[in-house]
Amino acid sequence: MSEILNENNFDRAIDEISKSWTMQERTFVNNTGMDAFYPVLKTKVDAHKDPTRKPVGYPEHMADTLVKNVKKDGSIEVGFSKKGNKAYIARFINDGWQSHNQYGGPYKYIPGEHYWESTEEETHDAVIKAMTQAAKAVMDKRVGL
């Protein structure tokens, strides 16, 4: 496996370069990376939809509340909308939970699917590659290439 020597120095150098970037440039680079991550996560979350499920009065399914938000600093957040009120369900599915009811009893632990972590692992290289190409395009544009 390859290793980046002086990784902290490299990160600091990148941070120094990016300080002069505009919000549009930061958003462009971050959105390019998100374009590699988001579809994989969306596919894993959509796997929990049950087309045979009868409506139970909830307005949305957990998978329908997955959103991307651009912040003021150009960073992009992915998560479940507050309005949808389904983030806690996503956390249970991702992390697992100890099942129980009002009577206690010996109930087994329901293991998590860890879809968030597996998506990060699967898309890590693609996200880095996409963001690197986008950052290069931003820098090339700045120097007139």
Phi and psi in radians as a Rosetta constraint file:
Dihedral C 1 N 2 CA 2 C 2 CIRCULARHARMONIC -1.326 0.35
Dihedral N 2 CA 2 C 2 N 3 CIRCULARHARMONIC 2.686 0.35
Dihedral C 2 N 3 CA 3 C 3 CIRCULARHARMONIC -2.325 0.35
Dihedral N 3 CA 3 C 3 N 4 CIRCULARHARMONIC 2.428 0.35
Dihedral C 3 N 4 CA 4 C 4 CIRCULARHARMONIC -1.601 0.35
Dihedral N 4 CA 4 C 4 N 5 CIRCULARHARMONIC 2.043 0.35
Dihedral C 4 N 5 CA 5 C 5 CIRCULARHARMONIC -1.381 0.35
Dihedral N 5 CA 5 C 5 N 6 CIRCULARHARMONIC 2.513 0.35
Dihedral C 5 N 6 CA 6 C 6 CIRCULARHARMONIC 0.982 0.35
Dihedral N 6 CA 6 C 6 N 7 CIRCULARHARMONIC 0.792 0.35
Dihedral C 6 N 7 CA 7 C 7 CIRCULARHARMONIC -1.017 0.35
Dihedral N 7 CA 7 C 7 N 8 CIRCULARHARMONIC -0.672 0.35
Dihedral C 7 N 8 CA 8 C 8 CIRCULARHARMONIC -1.112 0.35
Dihedral N 8 CA 8 C 8 N 9 CIRCULARHARMONIC -0.714 0.35
Dihedral C 8 N 9 CA 9 C 9 CIRCULARHARMONIC -1.128 0.35
Dihedral N 9 CA 9 C 9 N 10 CIRCULARHARMONIC -0.688 0.35
Dihedral C 9 N 10 CA 10 C 10 CIRCULARHARMONIC -1.093 0.35
Dihedral N 10 CA 10 C 10 N 11 CIRCULARHARMONIC -0.793 0.35
Dihedral C 10 N 11 CA 11 C 11 CIRCULARHARMONIC -1.075 0.35
Dihedral N 11 CA 11 C 11 N 12 CIRCULARHARMONIC -0.715 0.35
Dihedral C 11 N 12 CA 12 C 12 CIRCULARHARMONIC -1.122 0.35
Dihedral N 12 CA 12 C 12 N 13 CIRCULARHARMONIC -0.696 0.35
Dihedral C 12 N 13 CA 13 C 13 CIRCULARHARMONIC -1.113 0.35
Dihedral N 13 CA 13 C 13 N 14 CIRCULARHARMONIC -0.749 0.35
Dihedral C 13 N 14 CA 14 C 14 CIRCULARHARMONIC -1.110 0.35
Dihedral N 14 CA 14 C 14 N 15 CIRCULARHARMONIC -0.733 0.35
Dihedral C 14 N 15 CA 15 C 15 CIRCULARHARMONIC -1.061 0.35
Dihedral N 15 CA 15 C 15 N 16 CIRCULARHARMONIC -0.714 0.35
Dihedral C 15 N 16 CA 16 C 16 CIRCULARHARMONIC -1.124 0.35
Dihedral N 16 CA 16 C 16 N 17 CIRCULARHARMONIC -0.743 0.35
Dihedral C 16 N 17 CA 17 C 17 CIRCULARHARMONIC -1.117 0.35
Dihedral N 17 CA 17 C 17 N 18 CIRCULARHARMONIC -0.756 0.35
Dihedral C 17 N 18 CA 18 C 18 CIRCULARHARMONIC -1.308 0.35
Dihedral N 18 CA 18 C 18 N 19 CIRCULARHARMONIC -0.230 0.35
Dihedral C 18 N 19 CA 19 C 19 CIRCULARHARMONIC -1.083 0.35
Dihedral N 19 CA 19 C 19 N 20 CIRCULARHARMONIC -0.515 0.35
Dihedral C 19 N 20 CA 20 C 20 CIRCULARHARMONIC -1.516 0.35
Dihedral N 20 CA 20 C 20 N 21 CIRCULARHARMONIC -0.039 0.35
Dihedral C 20 N 21 CA 21 C 21 CIRCULARHARMONIC -1.278 0.35
Dihedral N 21 CA 21 C 21 N 22 CIRCULARHARMONIC 2.595 0.35
Dihedral C 21 N 22 CA 22 C 22 CIRCULARHARMONIC -1.368 0.35
Dihedral N 22 CA 22 C 22 N 23 CIRCULARHARMONIC 2.925 0.35
Dihedral C 22 N 23 CA 23 C 23 CIRCULARHARMONIC -1.095 0.35
Dihedral N 23 CA 23 C 23 N 24 CIRCULARHARMONIC -0.652 0.35
Dihedral C 23 N 24 CA 24 C 24 CIRCULARHARMONIC -1.099 0.35
Dihedral N 24 CA 24 C 24 N 25 CIRCULARHARMONIC -0.689 0.35
Dihedral C 24 N 25 CA 25 C 25 CIRCULARHARMONIC -1.182 0.35
Dihedral N 25 CA 25 C 25 N 26 CIRCULARHARMONIC -0.754 0.35
Dihedral C 25 N 26 CA 26 C 26 CIRCULARHARMONIC -1.098 0.35
Dihedral N 26 CA 26 C 26 N 27 CIRCULARHARMONIC -0.772 0.35
Dihedral C 26 N 27 CA 27 C 27 CIRCULARHARMONIC -1.092 0.35
Dihedral N 27 CA 27 C 27 N 28 CIRCULARHARMONIC -0.723 0.35
Dihedral C 27 N 28 CA 28 C 28 CIRCULARHARMONIC -1.034 0.35
Dihedral N 28 CA 28 C 28 N 29 CIRCULARHARMONIC -0.841 0.35
Dihedral C 28 N 29 CA 29 C 29 CIRCULARHARMONIC -1.136 0.35
Dihedral N 29 CA 29 C 29 N 30 CIRCULARHARMONIC -0.821 0.35
Dihedral C 29 N 30 CA 30 C 30 CIRCULARHARMONIC -1.152 0.35
Dihedral N 30 CA 30 C 30 N 31 CIRCULARHARMONIC -0.663 0.35
Dihedral C 30 N 31 CA 31 C 31 CIRCULARHARMONIC -1.182 0.35
Dihedral N 31 CA 31 C 31 N 32 CIRCULARHARMONIC -0.607 0.35
Dihedral C 31 N 32 CA 32 C 32 CIRCULARHARMONIC -1.095 0.35
Dihedral N 32 CA 32 C 32 N 33 CIRCULARHARMONIC -0.747 0.35
Dihedral C 32 N 33 CA 33 C 33 CIRCULARHARMONIC -1.149 0.35
Dihedral N 33 CA 33 C 33 N 34 CIRCULARHARMONIC -0.676 0.35
Dihedral C 33 N 34 CA 34 C 34 CIRCULARHARMONIC -1.162 0.35
Dihedral N 34 CA 34 C 34 N 35 CIRCULARHARMONIC -0.537 0.35
Dihedral C 34 N 35 CA 35 C 35 CIRCULARHARMONIC -1.112 0.35
Dihedral N 35 CA 35 C 35 N 36 CIRCULARHARMONIC -0.422 0.35
Dihedral C 35 N 36 CA 36 C 36 CIRCULARHARMONIC -1.477 0.35
Dihedral N 36 CA 36 C 36 N 37 CIRCULARHARMONIC -0.537 0.35
Dihedral C 36 N 37 CA 37 C 37 CIRCULARHARMONIC -1.503 0.35
Dihedral N 37 CA 37 C 37 N 38 CIRCULARHARMONIC -0.819 0.35
Dihedral C 37 N 38 CA 38 C 38 CIRCULARHARMONIC -1.032 0.35
Dihedral N 38 CA 38 C 38 N 39 CIRCULARHARMONIC -0.812 0.35
Dihedral C 38 N 39 CA 39 C 39 CIRCULARHARMONIC -1.072 0.35
Dihedral N 39 CA 39 C 39 N 40 CIRCULARHARMONIC -0.617 0.35
Dihedral C 39 N 40 CA 40 C 40 CIRCULARHARMONIC -1.188 0.35
Dihedral N 40 CA 40 C 40 N 41 CIRCULARHARMONIC -0.778 0.35
Dihedral C 40 N 41 CA 41 C 41 CIRCULARHARMONIC -1.104 0.35
Dihedral N 41 CA 41 C 41 N 42 CIRCULARHARMONIC -0.759 0.35
Dihedral C 41 N 42 CA 42 C 42 CIRCULARHARMONIC -1.041 0.35
Dihedral N 42 CA 42 C 42 N 43 CIRCULARHARMONIC -0.717 0.35
Dihedral C 42 N 43 CA 43 C 43 CIRCULARHARMONIC -1.080 0.35
Dihedral N 43 CA 43 C 43 N 44 CIRCULARHARMONIC -0.744 0.35
Dihedral C 43 N 44 CA 44 C 44 CIRCULARHARMONIC -1.201 0.35
Dihedral N 44 CA 44 C 44 N 45 CIRCULARHARMONIC -0.662 0.35
Dihedral C 44 N 45 CA 45 C 45 CIRCULARHARMONIC -1.248 0.35
Dihedral N 45 CA 45 C 45 N 46 CIRCULARHARMONIC -0.685 0.35
Dihedral C 45 N 46 CA 46 C 46 CIRCULARHARMONIC -1.116 0.35
Dihedral N 46 CA 46 C 46 N 47 CIRCULARHARMONIC -0.386 0.35
Dihedral C 46 N 47 CA 47 C 47 CIRCULARHARMONIC -1.093 0.35
Dihedral N 47 CA 47 C 47 N 48 CIRCULARHARMONIC -0.294 0.35
Dihedral C 47 N 48 CA 48 C 48 CIRCULARHARMONIC -1.541 0.35
Dihedral N 48 CA 48 C 48 N 49 CIRCULARHARMONIC -0.032 0.35
Dihedral C 48 N 49 CA 49 C 49 CIRCULARHARMONIC -1.311 0.35
Dihedral N 49 CA 49 C 49 N 50 CIRCULARHARMONIC 2.418 0.35
Dihedral C 49 N 50 CA 50 C 50 CIRCULARHARMONIC -2.058 0.35
Dihedral N 50 CA 50 C 50 N 51 CIRCULARHARMONIC 1.856 0.35
Dihedral C 50 N 51 CA 51 C 51 CIRCULARHARMONIC -1.141 0.35
Dihedral N 51 CA 51 C 51 N 52 CIRCULARHARMONIC -0.315 0.35
Dihedral C 51 N 52 CA 52 C 52 CIRCULARHARMONIC -1.563 0.35
Dihedral N 52 CA 52 C 52 N 53 CIRCULARHARMONIC -0.076 0.35
Dihedral C 52 N 53 CA 53 C 53 CIRCULARHARMONIC -1.166 0.35
Dihedral N 53 CA 53 C 53 N 54 CIRCULARHARMONIC 2.309 0.35
Dihedral C 53 N 54 CA 54 C 54 CIRCULARHARMONIC -1.418 0.35
Dihedral N 54 CA 54 C 54 N 55 CIRCULARHARMONIC 2.555 0.35
Dihedral C 54 N 55 CA 55 C 55 CIRCULARHARMONIC -1.055 0.35
Dihedral N 55 CA 55 C 55 N 56 CIRCULARHARMONIC 2.373 0.35
Dihedral C 55 N 56 CA 56 C 56 CIRCULARHARMONIC -2.056 0.35
Dihedral N 56 CA 56 C 56 N 57 CIRCULARHARMONIC 0.300 0.35
Dihedral C 56 N 57 CA 57 C 57 CIRCULARHARMONIC 1.697 0.35
Dihedral N 57 CA 57 C 57 N 58 CIRCULARHARMONIC -0.139 0.35
Dihedral C 57 N 58 CA 58 C 58 CIRCULARHARMONIC -1.453 0.35
Dihedral N 58 CA 58 C 58 N 59 CIRCULARHARMONIC 2.402 0.35
Dihedral C 58 N 59 CA 59 C 59 CIRCULARHARMONIC -1.222 0.35
Dihedral N 59 CA 59 C 59 N 60 CIRCULARHARMONIC -0.560 0.35
Dihedral C 59 N 60 CA 60 C 60 CIRCULARHARMONIC -2.420 0.35
Dihedral N 60 CA 60 C 60 N 61 CIRCULARHARMONIC 2.730 0.35
Dihedral C 60 N 61 CA 61 C 61 CIRCULARHARMONIC -1.541 0.35
Dihedral N 61 CA 61 C 61 N 62 CIRCULARHARMONIC 2.731 0.35
Dihedral C 61 N 62 CA 62 C 62 CIRCULARHARMONIC -0.921 0.35
Dihedral N 62 CA 62 C 62 N 63 CIRCULARHARMONIC -0.747 0.35
Dihedral C 62 N 63 CA 63 C 63 CIRCULARHARMONIC -1.110 0.35
Dihedral N 63 CA 63 C 63 N 64 CIRCULARHARMONIC -0.462 0.35
Dihedral C 63 N 64 CA 64 C 64 CIRCULARHARMONIC -1.372 0.35
Dihedral N 64 CA 64 C 64 N 65 CIRCULARHARMONIC -0.196 0.35
Dihedral C 64 N 65 CA 65 C 65 CIRCULARHARMONIC -1.753 0.35
Dihedral N 65 CA 65 C 65 N 66 CIRCULARHARMONIC 0.069 0.35
Dihedral C 65 N 66 CA 66 C 66 CIRCULARHARMONIC -1.246 0.35
Dihedral N 66 CA 66 C 66 N 67 CIRCULARHARMONIC 2.162 0.35
Dihedral C 66 N 67 CA 67 C 67 CIRCULARHARMONIC -2.351 0.35
Dihedral N 67 CA 67 C 67 N 68 CIRCULARHARMONIC 2.782 0.35
Dihedral C 67 N 68 CA 68 C 68 CIRCULARHARMONIC -1.997 0.35
Dihedral N 68 CA 68 C 68 N 69 CIRCULARHARMONIC 2.320 0.35
Dihedral C 68 N 69 CA 69 C 69 CIRCULARHARMONIC -2.180 0.35
Dihedral N 69 CA 69 C 69 N 70 CIRCULARHARMONIC 2.286 0.35
Dihedral C 69 N 70 CA 70 C 70 CIRCULARHARMONIC -1.580 0.35
Dihedral N 70 CA 70 C 70 N 71 CIRCULARHARMONIC 2.208 0.35
Dihedral C 70 N 71 CA 71 C 71 CIRCULARHARMONIC -1.580 0.35
Dihedral N 71 CA 71 C 71 N 72 CIRCULARHARMONIC 2.946 0.35
Dihedral C 71 N 72 CA 72 C 72 CIRCULARHARMONIC -1.087 0.35
Dihedral N 72 CA 72 C 72 N 73 CIRCULARHARMONIC -0.464 0.35
Dihedral C 72 N 73 CA 73 C 73 CIRCULARHARMONIC -1.551 0.35
Dihedral N 73 CA 73 C 73 N 74 CIRCULARHARMONIC 0.072 0.35
Dihedral C 73 N 74 CA 74 C 74 CIRCULARHARMONIC 1.626 0.35
Dihedral N 74 CA 74 C 74 N 75 CIRCULARHARMONIC -0.083 0.35
Dihedral C 74 N 75 CA 75 C 75 CIRCULARHARMONIC -1.379 0.35
Dihedral N 75 CA 75 C 75 N 76 CIRCULARHARMONIC 2.808 0.35
Dihedral C 75 N 76 CA 76 C 76 CIRCULARHARMONIC -2.193 0.35
Dihedral N 76 CA 76 C 76 N 77 CIRCULARHARMONIC 2.276 0.35
Dihedral C 76 N 77 CA 77 C 77 CIRCULARHARMONIC -1.837 0.35
Dihedral N 77 CA 77 C 77 N 78 CIRCULARHARMONIC 2.474 0.35
Dihedral C 77 N 78 CA 78 C 78 CIRCULARHARMONIC -2.075 0.35
Dihedral N 78 CA 78 C 78 N 79 CIRCULARHARMONIC 2.337 0.35
Dihedral C 78 N 79 CA 79 C 79 CIRCULARHARMONIC -3.069 0.35
Dihedral N 79 CA 79 C 79 N 80 CIRCULARHARMONIC -2.869 0.35
Dihedral C 79 N 80 CA 80 C 80 CIRCULARHARMONIC -1.850 0.35
Dihedral N 80 CA 80 C 80 N 81 CIRCULARHARMONIC 2.381 0.35
Dihedral C 80 N 81 CA 81 C 81 CIRCULARHARMONIC -1.113 0.35
Dihedral N 81 CA 81 C 81 N 82 CIRCULARHARMONIC 2.545 0.35
Dihedral C 81 N 82 CA 82 C 82 CIRCULARHARMONIC -1.141 0.35
Dihedral N 82 CA 82 C 82 N 83 CIRCULARHARMONIC -0.650 0.35
Dihedral C 82 N 83 CA 83 C 83 CIRCULARHARMONIC -1.079 0.35
Dihedral N 83 CA 83 C 83 N 84 CIRCULARHARMONIC -0.679 0.35
Dihedral C 83 N 84 CA 84 C 84 CIRCULARHARMONIC -1.213 0.35
Dihedral N 84 CA 84 C 84 N 85 CIRCULARHARMONIC -0.447 0.35
Dihedral C 84 N 85 CA 85 C 85 CIRCULARHARMONIC 0.983 0.35
Dihedral N 85 CA 85 C 85 N 86 CIRCULARHARMONIC 0.706 0.35
Dihedral C 85 N 86 CA 86 C 86 CIRCULARHARMONIC -2.082 0.35
Dihedral N 86 CA 86 C 86 N 87 CIRCULARHARMONIC 0.065 0.35
Dihedral C 86 N 87 CA 87 C 87 CIRCULARHARMONIC -1.064 0.35
Dihedral N 87 CA 87 C 87 N 88 CIRCULARHARMONIC -0.623 0.35
Dihedral C 87 N 88 CA 88 C 88 CIRCULARHARMONIC -1.152 0.35
Dihedral N 88 CA 88 C 88 N 89 CIRCULARHARMONIC -0.598 0.35
Dihedral C 88 N 89 CA 89 C 89 CIRCULARHARMONIC -1.181 0.35
Dihedral N 89 CA 89 C 89 N 90 CIRCULARHARMONIC -0.748 0.35
Dihedral C 89 N 90 CA 90 C 90 CIRCULARHARMONIC -1.047 0.35
Dihedral N 90 CA 90 C 90 N 91 CIRCULARHARMONIC -0.691 0.35
Dihedral C 90 N 91 CA 91 C 91 CIRCULARHARMONIC -1.142 0.35
Dihedral N 91 CA 91 C 91 N 92 CIRCULARHARMONIC -0.742 0.35
Dihedral C 91 N 92 CA 92 C 92 CIRCULARHARMONIC -1.039 0.35
Dihedral N 92 CA 92 C 92 N 93 CIRCULARHARMONIC -0.806 0.35
Dihedral C 92 N 93 CA 93 C 93 CIRCULARHARMONIC -1.135 0.35
Dihedral N 93 CA 93 C 93 N 94 CIRCULARHARMONIC -0.702 0.35
Dihedral C 93 N 94 CA 94 C 94 CIRCULARHARMONIC -1.239 0.35
Dihedral N 94 CA 94 C 94 N 95 CIRCULARHARMONIC -0.821 0.35
Dihedral C 94 N 95 CA 95 C 95 CIRCULARHARMONIC -1.646 0.35
Dihedral N 95 CA 95 C 95 N 96 CIRCULARHARMONIC -0.355 0.35
Dihedral C 95 N 96 CA 96 C 96 CIRCULARHARMONIC 1.576 0.35
Dihedral N 96 CA 96 C 96 N 97 CIRCULARHARMONIC 2.986 0.35
Dihedral C 96 N 97 CA 97 C 97 CIRCULARHARMONIC -2.793 0.35
Dihedral N 97 CA 97 C 97 N 98 CIRCULARHARMONIC 2.765 0.35
Dihedral C 97 N 98 CA 98 C 98 CIRCULARHARMONIC -1.617 0.35
Dihedral N 98 CA 98 C 98 N 99 CIRCULARHARMONIC 1.979 0.35
Dihedral C 98 N 99 CA 99 C 99 CIRCULARHARMONIC -1.374 0.35
Dihedral N 99 CA 99 C 99 N 100 CIRCULARHARMONIC 2.539 0.35
Dihedral C 99 N 100 CA 100 C 100 CIRCULARHARMONIC -2.867 0.35
Dihedral N 100 CA 100 C 100 N 101 CIRCULARHARMONIC 2.907 0.35
Dihedral C 100 N 101 CA 101 C 101 CIRCULARHARMONIC -2.373 0.35
Dihedral N 101 CA 101 C 101 N 102 CIRCULARHARMONIC -2.948 0.35
Dihedral C 101 N 102 CA 102 C 102 CIRCULARHARMONIC -1.170 0.35
Dihedral N 102 CA 102 C 102 N 103 CIRCULARHARMONIC -0.274 0.35
Dihedral C 102 N 103 CA 103 C 103 CIRCULARHARMONIC -1.670 0.35
Dihedral N 103 CA 103 C 103 N 104 CIRCULARHARMONIC -0.032 0.35
Dihedral C 103 N 104 CA 104 C 104 CIRCULARHARMONIC 1.338 0.35
Dihedral N 104 CA 104 C 104 N 105 CIRCULARHARMONIC -2.231 0.35
Dihedral C 104 N 105 CA 105 C 105 CIRCULARHARMONIC 1.576 0.35
Dihedral N 105 CA 105 C 105 N 106 CIRCULARHARMONIC 2.791 0.35
Dihedral C 105 N 106 CA 106 C 106 CIRCULARHARMONIC -1.447 0.35
Dihedral N 106 CA 106 C 106 N 107 CIRCULARHARMONIC 1.646 0.35
Dihedral C 106 N 107 CA 107 C 107 CIRCULARHARMONIC -1.881 0.35
Dihedral N 107 CA 107 C 107 N 108 CIRCULARHARMONIC 2.570 0.35
Dihedral C 107 N 108 CA 108 C 108 CIRCULARHARMONIC -1.424 0.35
Dihedral N 108 CA 108 C 108 N 109 CIRCULARHARMONIC 2.775 0.35
Dihedral C 108 N 109 CA 109 C 109 CIRCULARHARMONIC -1.329 0.35
Dihedral N 109 CA 109 C 109 N 110 CIRCULARHARMONIC 2.323 0.35
Dihedral C 109 N 110 CA 110 C 110 CIRCULARHARMONIC -1.647 0.35
Dihedral N 110 CA 110 C 110 N 111 CIRCULARHARMONIC 1.954 0.35
Dihedral C 110 N 111 CA 111 C 111 CIRCULARHARMONIC -1.226 0.35
Dihedral N 111 CA 111 C 111 N 112 CIRCULARHARMONIC 2.608 0.35
Dihedral C 111 N 112 CA 112 C 112 CIRCULARHARMONIC -1.390 0.35
Dihedral N 112 CA 112 C 112 N 113 CIRCULARHARMONIC 2.780 0.35
Dihedral C 112 N 113 CA 113 C 113 CIRCULARHARMONIC -1.564 0.35
Dihedral N 113 CA 113 C 113 N 114 CIRCULARHARMONIC -0.321 0.35
Dihedral C 113 N 114 CA 114 C 114 CIRCULARHARMONIC 0.900 0.35
Dihedral N 114 CA 114 C 114 N 115 CIRCULARHARMONIC 0.781 0.35
Dihedral C 114 N 115 CA 115 C 115 CIRCULARHARMONIC -1.178 0.35
Dihedral N 115 CA 115 C 115 N 116 CIRCULARHARMONIC -0.553 0.35
Dihedral C 115 N 116 CA 116 C 116 CIRCULARHARMONIC -1.165 0.35
Dihedral N 116 CA 116 C 116 N 117 CIRCULARHARMONIC -0.848 0.35
Dihedral C 116 N 117 CA 117 C 117 CIRCULARHARMONIC -1.127 0.35
Dihedral N 117 CA 117 C 117 N 118 CIRCULARHARMONIC -0.729 0.35
Dihedral C 117 N 118 CA 118 C 118 CIRCULARHARMONIC -1.169 0.35
Dihedral N 118 CA 118 C 118 N 119 CIRCULARHARMONIC -0.585 0.35
Dihedral C 118 N 119 CA 119 C 119 CIRCULARHARMONIC -1.153 0.35
Dihedral N 119 CA 119 C 119 N 120 CIRCULARHARMONIC -0.737 0.35
Dihedral C 119 N 120 CA 120 C 120 CIRCULARHARMONIC -1.051 0.35
Dihedral N 120 CA 120 C 120 N 121 CIRCULARHARMONIC -0.766 0.35
Dihedral C 120 N 121 CA 121 C 121 CIRCULARHARMONIC -1.148 0.35
Dihedral N 121 CA 121 C 121 N 122 CIRCULARHARMONIC -0.777 0.35
Dihedral C 121 N 122 CA 122 C 122 CIRCULARHARMONIC -1.124 0.35
Dihedral N 122 CA 122 C 122 N 123 CIRCULARHARMONIC -0.675 0.35
Dihedral C 122 N 123 CA 123 C 123 CIRCULARHARMONIC -1.735 0.35
Dihedral N 123 CA 123 C 123 N 124 CIRCULARHARMONIC -0.015 0.35
Dihedral C 123 N 124 CA 124 C 124 CIRCULARHARMONIC -0.908 0.35
Dihedral N 124 CA 124 C 124 N 125 CIRCULARHARMONIC -0.945 0.35
Dihedral C 124 N 125 CA 125 C 125 CIRCULARHARMONIC -1.123 0.35
Dihedral N 125 CA 125 C 125 N 126 CIRCULARHARMONIC -0.715 0.35
Dihedral C 125 N 126 CA 126 C 126 CIRCULARHARMONIC -1.143 0.35
Dihedral N 126 CA 126 C 126 N 127 CIRCULARHARMONIC -0.681 0.35
Dihedral C 126 N 127 CA 127 C 127 CIRCULARHARMONIC -1.146 0.35
Dihedral N 127 CA 127 C 127 N 128 CIRCULARHARMONIC -0.814 0.35
Dihedral C 127 N 128 CA 128 C 128 CIRCULARHARMONIC -1.065 0.35
Dihedral N 128 CA 128 C 128 N 129 CIRCULARHARMONIC -0.776 0.35
Dihedral C 128 N 129 CA 129 C 129 CIRCULARHARMONIC -1.097 0.35
Dihedral N 129 CA 129 C 129 N 130 CIRCULARHARMONIC -0.804 0.35
Dihedral C 129 N 130 CA 130 C 130 CIRCULARHARMONIC -1.110 0.35
Dihedral N 130 CA 130 C 130 N 131 CIRCULARHARMONIC -0.762 0.35
Dihedral C 130 N 131 CA 131 C 131 CIRCULARHARMONIC -1.194 0.35
Dihedral N 131 CA 131 C 131 N 132 CIRCULARHARMONIC -0.613 0.35
Dihedral C 131 N 132 CA 132 C 132 CIRCULARHARMONIC -1.125 0.35
Dihedral N 132 CA 132 C 132 N 133 CIRCULARHARMONIC -0.784 0.35
Dihedral C 132 N 133 CA 133 C 133 CIRCULARHARMONIC -1.113 0.35
Dihedral N 133 CA 133 C 133 N 134 CIRCULARHARMONIC -0.698 0.35
Dihedral C 133 N 134 CA 134 C 134 CIRCULARHARMONIC -1.162 0.35
Dihedral N 134 CA 134 C 134 N 135 CIRCULARHARMONIC -0.727 0.35
Dihedral C 134 N 135 CA 135 C 135 CIRCULARHARMONIC -1.130 0.35
Dihedral N 135 CA 135 C 135 N 136 CIRCULARHARMONIC -0.669 0.35
Dihedral C 135 N 136 CA 136 C 136 CIRCULARHARMONIC -1.114 0.35
Dihedral N 136 CA 136 C 136 N 137 CIRCULARHARMONIC -0.718 0.35
Dihedral C 136 N 137 CA 137 C 137 CIRCULARHARMONIC -1.097 0.35
Dihedral N 137 CA 137 C 137 N 138 CIRCULARHARMONIC -0.705 0.35
Dihedral C 137 N 138 CA 138 C 138 CIRCULARHARMONIC -1.112 0.35
Dihedral N 138 CA 138 C 138 N 139 CIRCULARHARMONIC -0.806 0.35
Dihedral C 138 N 139 CA 139 C 139 CIRCULARHARMONIC -1.160 0.35
Dihedral N 139 CA 139 C 139 N 140 CIRCULARHARMONIC -0.703 0.35
Dihedral C 139 N 140 CA 140 C 140 CIRCULARHARMONIC -1.066 0.35
Dihedral N 140 CA 140 C 140 N 141 CIRCULARHARMONIC -0.703 0.35
Dihedral C 140 N 141 CA 141 C 141 CIRCULARHARMONIC -1.143 0.35
Dihedral N 141 CA 141 C 141 N 142 CIRCULARHARMONIC -0.653 0.35
Dihedral C 141 N 142 CA 142 C 142 CIRCULARHARMONIC -1.191 0.35
Dihedral N 142 CA 142 C 142 N 143 CIRCULARHARMONIC -0.613 0.35
Dihedral C 142 N 143 CA 143 C 143 CIRCULARHARMONIC -1.624 0.35
Dihedral N 143 CA 143 C 143 N 144 CIRCULARHARMONIC -0.020 0.35
Dihedral C 143 N 144 CA 144 C 144 CIRCULARHARMONIC 1.516 0.35
Dihedral N 144 CA 144 C 144 N 145 CIRCULARHARMONIC 0.441 0.35
